[in-house]
């Protein structure tokens, strides 16, 4: 039985690199040494050319909100007392698309955002998107610290 005070943990071993970068406040993803395609989610082989030469590098954290939603329910007990959650799909300037929690100021399709990765209580990285012109992550503290 899971502890409701801790977030769910189901990530591959490759996520240790994402977690380490987030703990340092750096946004790193895998970049293929052969074709230079940025990879997300982390993987063993490049999704473009199938090379296994993938290097973890700092990449642009800028992106655009493709879509968003407000979730009023969750199957995870951890998130039930944090509802509603604002989440969205972000197209990164460096190529990949990822899922992130959104700040209230980013709840608009087409909004320019900056992605931040922050470790939650279990040590796993959670991605947040905030407007590209702001620098605070205070409103996300209840998701990762409580």
C-alpha positions, 0 to 999 in steps of 0.5 A, spaced: 500 500 500 502 506 498 503 512 503 499 518 501 504 523 503 509 521 498 507 522 490 507 516 486 514 513 483 514 509 476 520 512 472 525 508 468 533 508 471 534 513 466 530 518 470 536 519 475 539 524 470 533 528 469 533 528 477 540 530 478 539 536 473 533 538 477 536 538 483 542 542 481 536 547 477 538 545 470 534 543 465 538 537 461 535 532 456 538 527 452 541 529 445 543 525 440 551 525 438 549 523 431 543 527 429 543 532 434 535 530 436 533 532 443 530 526 446 524 526 451 522 522 455 529 519 456 530 513 452 536 508 450 536 509 443 535 516 439 528 516 436 530 519 430 536 515 427 536 509 432 543 511 435 545 509 442 550 515 443 546 520 447 549 525 451 545 529 457 546 536 455 543 543 458 537 545 453 533 551 452 527 550 457 523 555 453 516 552 449 509 554 448 503 551 451 499 547 446 493 545 450 491 545 458 486 542 462 484 543 469 483 536 473 478 536 479 479 529 480 485 524 481 486 516 482 492 518 486 491 519 493 497 524 493 494 529 489 486 528 491 488 534 497 491 538 491 486 539 486 484 542 482 491 541 478 492 545 472 496 541 467 498 542 460 502 539 454 508 544 452 512 544 445 519 545 447 523 550 443 528 544 442 523 539 439 520 534 444 513 535 447 512 534 455 507 534 460 507 539 465 503 543 471 501 550 469 502 556 473 495 560 473 498 565 468 500 560 463 493 557 462 492 559 455 493 555 449 499 559 445 502 562 451 510 562 451 512 558 458 519 556 461 519 549 464 522 548 470 524 541 473 523 540 481 524 534 485 518 532 489 518 529 496 520 522 493 526 525 489 523 524 482 522 530 477 516 534 476 516 539 470 512 546 471 511 551 466 511 558 468 510 564 463 517 566 460 517 572 463 517 571 470 522 567 475 518 564 481 515 557 482 512 559 489 505 557 487 508 550 485 510 548 492 504 545 495 505 540 489 512 538 491 513 539 498 506 537 502 
